Amino acid sequence: MQLLVTRPADQSAKLVQSMQDLGHDVKFSPLLEIVYVSAPVPDLRDIQALVFTSSYGVRGFANLHENTPLGDMAVFAVGQSTELKARETGFSRVHAGANDAVSLVEVIKGHFHTDEGKILYIRGMHVAVDLKEQLEAEGYRVRQQIVYEARCAKSFSPEVLPCIIQETLEGVILLSQRTARVFVNLVEQVENQEYIQSLKYYCLSRKIADELSMINPSQVFIPEIPNLDELIKLIKDFGTIE
């Protein structure tokens, strides 16, 4: 099956390798371009924990702290890929959620008390969920800092556009709500909307799948647990080779 991966290639190694191992033909068209913004170095003197909701946030934060030891800081990561990036960056005390904001808040509540100090939430310019608001509702003191912007692609990549025109593409993997919205905007220009409807859509969560309502897709697959391993298993179970 010819599958479209909508994340940048350098963020998709595990996913791509798994798909290729299953015999799928993987095509790339990153629908968000990550741009790291110029930001002041955060003052960490009153910070006891960091929260990351993407690996881009980890990288952006590390860029600001190139010469600062980071290992002793408590870190909360939204999911497995963000946790791995945090550990690769040098953090040793990392707790991970199940790839959504609700589970991340629960993990924080289970490992960090409101009276232990302030939390610094490292984020992108656009967020699907206001995590700062959710944490403050639980009694936490939260500062936030934007370290990157995800800019929307204006077209599909030269590799993928012919696949859509010639209707050889068979499946699309979507890992964020914003990526799904960009995809919908781009395929509005495709003449054969029945073809777009017929594609297999593998979405990390129900909220991501809901962004596809304008397409009215006939085949949407969502893992019971919103993490990459479960999504890969889902594609293995339902992504037949044709």
Summary of the structure (lengths in Angstrom):
residues: 242
radius of gyration: 18.9
end to end distance: 5.8
largest distance: 59.1
contacts: 761
relative contact order: 0.18
helix: 38%
strand: 23%
